[in-house]
Amino acid sequence: MTTITIDRVSRWFGNVVAVNDVTMTIGPGITGLLGPNGAGKSTLINMMAGFLAPSGGAVTLDGQTIWRNQDVYRTIGLVPEREAMYDFLTGWDFVLANAELHGLSDPGAAAKKAMATVEMEYAQSRKVSTYSKGMRQRVKMASALVHEPSVLLLDEPFNGMDPRQRMHLMDLLRQMGEDGRTVLFSSHILEEVEQLAAHIEVIVAGRHAASGDFRKIRRLMTDRPHRYLVRSSDDRQLAAALIADASTAGIQLDFTEKALSVQAVDFNRFTELLPRVARDAGIRLYTVSPSDESLESVFSYLVAS
């Protein structure tokens, strides 16, 4: 039962704060680290892996400080997002070198098992420089698994993978979670995290925004105020009807979009209200589209809540 504890951790680079007073616990099973690009996910993972020192706070593995503790590398496997690899090596040589660096008793057998686990035997004799992005992701995965770590940290592991590769990796991670390993992966795509993670940690702008299972996170996102652009056959009459209901907090005419900009504070009530009001008034709805559905806007709301 291996656990990573992050206690009031901050990391800054000069005047830039990448991670700001984050506290969370990553235990056995699969945890999704969710946040928009630039949120600080990679910085946080690098501190968990012992490749970056916290500027403040502590990151520990079962009570042991991770930074400058070589023993933790027997326990941790890392799949970084960055593509920097030894391109002149074959995939086999790359994974074998990692097995030898870990001082395994039979590095060849370990490398063979790891390559088979990620289904890369067919390309193991090719140089890494010839690999597609998805293949590079898989050989990085093999190198991270070669010493059979109890903790696996993956930074945007599905980038560049085709649907079949994604499904295979998801199945592999699910099995590891069921086996009791501690698996954390980062993503900026909520649907990816929902399919895989039993627990989700949300980070934005370096701050810890929310924590829970995907139902709780979905509920937080759904319950926030939403802004919609609505085009209709009679914007004036529609606006008068909508503003009278408690599910809306404000309506403006967006001259750029030539549409109504509606802020809905009760998502479920508004989605029922709008079509009913339009039908009863004989108003045709041409467009109903969310105008603030980016991850940045969603997470910014969570942070401010």
Helices and strands as residue ranges (DSSP letters): E 4-13, E 16-26, E 29-34, H 41-48, E 56-61, E 64-65, G 70-74, E 76-79, H 91-101, H 107-117, G 121-123, G 128-130, H 133-145, E 151-155, H 163-178, E 182-187, H 190-196, E 199-204, E 207-212, H 214-223, E 226-232, H 235-243, E 248-254, E 259-264, H 267-281, E 285-290, H 295-304
